[in-house]
Amino acid sequence: MKIANITASLHRHEIDLPGIGESIESRMFVFVEVETDTGLKGLGCTGQFLPWSTMPCIEDHIFPLIKGMDVFHTEAIHSKVWKQLNNRAYTGVISNALSAIDIALWDLKGKIVGKSVSELLGGYSREAYTYATFGYPFFDEQQIADYAKKFLADGHTMLKMVVGGEPTRTWKDDVRRVYAAREAIGPDVDLMIDANCYFNPHDAFMLAKAVEDANLKWFEEPIQQNDARALADLRSRVKIPIAAGQMEGNRWRFRELVVHHAVDVLQPNVLYNGGYTEALKVAHLAQAFNLPMANGGGWPIFNMHILAGVMNGGPVEFHYGMWMTGKHFFNGTPDPVNGKMTIPDAPGLGFTPNYEALKDGRVKDPKGSQFTGRDAHGYLLRETIEKKNA
């Protein structure tokens, strides 16, 4: 089957967490459909970063280049895009655009042969462990403790909270928040922290040393720009395992993390890393160095396939906002049950677009994609909450 058409559109969903009473997160994504010459469609997705550049990259640059190519020839498609549009290994917009198209192509492959994407990627398992990201950066110690208990009561067995990102706080405030979460969930539940590349090397070290007794499963992306040299230095000085990689745009960036001994866990995200075609290369690189993988950056319904498909796949991140966004815009998405999720039986990705929801949530005006009182991830800033409550 040949590629006949590719479309891209931007969609937005407001996230309400029970007990808050207002949207705490505004989640956007670029939705892509690849249509074959027989009329069969595959769906793909990339995140909210630079969407008004990503969509024309998809429709005006990549599509004309790969139109008429066989949907099964993903290596040839990637090679053509790299050589003619990205021979200097840019990341960002080009990686995001290619990721969404590649996901849709693998969805098509699965539908054509009647297999799930995870089976096509290796078929290691039909299940994957899960963790829930519950701890928003603006939560104080009491909120962190309360929601940690709530998510445990809902059946989650591993939890992650965000540190950094709040201009009114320091790393010392995060120390108190981390220990509040650990005290609330007890000593045996896995707890992770994620800085979203917020800290400079000094503050990342100070925080990591101060929470070493909290028995953390990993410290995710603690340092600005995922500086491989600085991450390696931090890893050599603290006891907490280091994880990184969710926004890296190609295998060479992951190679830097590996050869510098910068991480204990690699975290490719198929929405940003070039799709399943590139993430599979990262998985095999990790295997060669005896490194496990895990999902960072959310979007579990897409990343579950790579992590279930390969032998070194680890837990899938059910980030609350992206989890709820997936459930809202797609039909047939799986939920975690007692710390595990199962790949759907349906072929391809195993779920389908909710076109009515997509229509209602479409963003057509570039001004409608700007965050007011929110950070780059769409989180409501603490100072905005304080102003509203004043």
N, C-alpha and C positions, 0 to 999 in steps of 0.2 A: 504494500500500500504506500502511496505517495503523499507527501505533505501538500495540501491544497490551499489551506488558509490558516492564519493565526490571528487571534484577537486578544486584546488586553484591556482590562478595566480596573478601576480603583474602588475599593469598598471599605466601609468604616462601621465599627460596632462599639457601642459604649458598654463598659463592664460594670455591673452592679454586684458588689459583694454583700451577702446577707449581713444585716446589722449596721451597715455604713449609711445607707439612705441616700446615696448619690453616686454618680459615676466616679470610680476611682482610677479608671484607665480607659483610654481611647485607643482601640486597636485597629490598625489599617493593614490592608494587604492588596497586592496586585494579583488579580485572578486572570488566568490565561487558559484559552482553549486552542488546541491544535486539531484541525479537521483534515481528514484524509480525502482522497479523490472518490472514495466510496460513501462518504458522509459520516463515517464513524468519528467520534470526538474523544479526545483525551484531555484531562484537566491538569493544570499546574498552578503553582503559587509562588510568590516571593513576598518579602516583608514590606514594611512601610517606608523604608529609607529611599529618598529621592525618587518617588513614584512617577513624577512628571517628566523625568529623564528616562526612567526604566521603560515606560510604555512605548514611547517612540523608538527606543532602541530595539524593542521586540518587533514592532510592526513595520518600521521603516528601514531598519538596517539588517537584522538577523533574518526575518522572514523572506525578503527578496533574495537573500543569499542561499537559503536552504530550500526554497520552494521547489517541489518536484522530487526531492530526495526521499529515499525509502525510510519509513519510520523506524525500521529495525537497525539502520546503519548509524547508530549513535556515535560510534567512534569516528566515522567519516564526517558526521555533522560537526562534532566538536573540533576536529582537525581543521575543517574549512573555516569555522568561526575564529579559531585561534590564528590561523595563518593570514586571513584577509581582514579581520577586524581587530585582532588583539595580539599581534606578534610580539609585543613588549610586555605581555603578562599583566595588563591592568586588572584591577579587581573592582569592587564597587558596582557601578551600574551594569557593566558588561557581564560580571559574574552573576548578579541578581537576575538579569534578563535571561541569560543562558540557563540558569537553574530552573526557572519556571517552565521554559520550553522543554528542557530535558525531563522534568518530572512528568509532563504531559505525554511525552514520547514513550516513557516506560509504562504509563497508564495504558496507552494504546497497545503496546506490546502484550501486556497482560490480558487485555480484553480480546485480542486476536487469537492468542493461544490458549486462553482459558485458565491462566495461572495468576496468582497474586504477584505483585512486584517483589515481595520478600522471597518468594520461590525463585524468581528469575535472578535475583541477586545472590543466591546461594542456598536458600531454603534450609538454613540451620535449624530454625525453630518457628513454630506458629505462635509462640508466646514471647513476651518481653517483660522484665521487671519495670516498675514505674516509680517515679517520685513526684511529689506535688510541690510546686513553688507557691508558697502561701504568704511569705513575709514581705510585704511591700516596704520600700525604703522609708516611707513616712510613718509607719507604725512605731509607736513607742513601746516600752517594755511590757506594759500591760496588754496592749493589743497583740503584740507578738505572742505572748503567753496564751491569751485567749484563743487566738486563731490556730495556734499550734495544736491545742487540745481539740478544737473543733475538727480540724482536718484528720487528726488521729481517730476521732470518733466516727468520721466518715469512712474509715477503712484504709487510709493511706498508711504506708509503713516506712516511707522515707520522705523527709521534708527538706526544703531549701528556702532560705531567706536572703533578701538583698541587704547588703551593707554598702555604705557610701552613698553618694548621689544626692544627699541633702545638704544644701549650703549652710544651714543653721546648726549643723552637727559636726563633730570631729570623730576620729577613730575611737576615742575613749567612750563616746556615747554608744558606738556599735559594740564595744566590749560588753557593756551592760545589757544590750539587746540580745546578744548571742547567749549570754549566760541565763537570761530570762527564758529564752526558748528552750535551752537544755534543761533547766529546772522543771519546766512545764511538761516536757515529754519523757523525762526520765533518762537513765544512762544508756539504754539499749536500742533506742530508735536512732537510725542514721540521720544525721543532720549535716547539711551543706550550707556554705555561704557563698554569695556571688557579688562581686564588686562591679561588674560590667566595665572593667578597665578604668575604674575611677581614681585609684590612689597613685601617688608617686611612690617610688621604691621604698623610701624611708617610712612613710605612714603605713604602707602595706606590711612592712616588716614589724612595726610596732603593734599593729592590730593582730597579726598572726602569732607573735610571741605571747601576747596577752591572753589569747583564747586557746592556747595549746592544750589546756586541761579540759576544754569543752568536748574533746573526743569527736572532732569533725571528720567527715568522710572525705571532703575536699574543700579547698578554697579556690573558687572559680574566677578566672580572669582578674586577678588582684591588681595588676599594674597597667598604667596607661600604655596604649598602643600595642599591648601584648608583646612588649620588648623581650625577645627571646633571651638575650644576655642577662637582663635584669631578673627575669623569671627564674633563670637557672641559678643566679646568685641567691635569690630568695629561697628557692627550693633546697639549696644546700645548707641554709641557716635555720630552717624551721622544721618541725615535725609533721606539719599538716600537708597532705598530698595536694599537689597543684593540678588544676584542670584548665584547659583553654582551647579555643579554636572555632567558636560558633560563627564568627563573622569572617573567618579567613577565606579568601576567594579562590585558592587553587592549591594543588598538591605541594608546590614549592614552599609556600608559607608553612605548611605542616612539617615539611622536611626541616625547616629552620628550628621549629620547636623541638623536633626529635633529636637532631644532631647536637643541639646545644644542651641536651638533657634538661630541658626547661619544664617538662610536664610529666605527671604520672598518669594522666588520663587525657586522651585526645577527644575533642568534641566537634566533629564536622556537623554542619547543619545543611541539609540538602536544599533549603531555600536560598542559601547564600554561597555555598561552596562549589557551585557548578552542577548541582543536581546529583542524581544517583550515579551517573557515569564517573564523575570526579570523586564523589564520596567513596565509591568502591575502591578506587586507587588509594585513597587515604587509609581505608580499612586494611588493605593488604600491606601498605607501608607500616602501619601500626603492628600488624601481625609479625612482620619481619623483625621488629624490635621488642616483641613480647609486651606490647602496650594494649591495655583495654580501651574501649571507646564508650562514650555516653552521649546522650543528647543534651546539648546546651542551646539556648535560644528558642526553646519551645517548639510549637507546631508539631505536636506528637503524632497527628494522624498521617503526616508525611514521613517523619523520621523513624517511625516504628518499623518501616519496611527495611531500611538499611541495618538497623540494630538487631532485628530478628533474623535477617538474612545471612549475616556473617557470624563466624564462630567467636569473635572477640567483641561482639556487641554487648553493651551494658544497658543501664536503665534509660527509659524514655521519660522526658520531662513533660509532665502535665502542668505547665504554667497556667495558672487559673484563667488569666485573660485570654490567652490563645486557645486554651481548651474550650472555653465558652464560645469564642468566636467560631471555631471549627464546628461546634454543635449547631450554631445558629445558621451558618451558611451552607452546610453540607448534610446530606441525609445518609444515615447508616454508619456514622462514625462510632468507634468503640470507646467505652469508658474503662478506667482502671477498676479492678475489683480485687480488694485485699492485696494491693501491691503488685498486681500483674494485669496485663492486658493481652487480648488475643487478636491476632490478625483476622480481619473479616474473611469469610468464605468466598465472597464475590471476587471475580477476576480484576486484575489491575490494582488500583489503589483500594478498591473495595467499598467505596462510597461515591455518591453522586451529588452534583450541584443542586442546591435549593434555589432555583432561578427566581422565585418570587422574593425570597429574602435578599438575594443578590441585587435585584432590581431596586428594592426599597433602600438598601444600604449603599447604593452607588454614589460616589463623589464625582461630580462633573466639573466643579469649580475649583481651580487650584487654591483659592483662598480657604475653601472648606477642608483642606488637608493640613492646615496650620494648627499647631497645638497652642492653646491659650492657657497659661498657668500650668503647663505640663513639661516634663523633660523630653529628651529625644526618644525615649521608649514609650511615651504616652502616659506615664504615671502622673497623677495629680500631685503637684508640689505641695509640701507641708505648709509653706507660707500662705498658699491659696486657701487651704482648709482653715487656717487660723483667721484669715481675713473674713471668711464666710461665717465663722462662728463668733466673730467679735460683736 
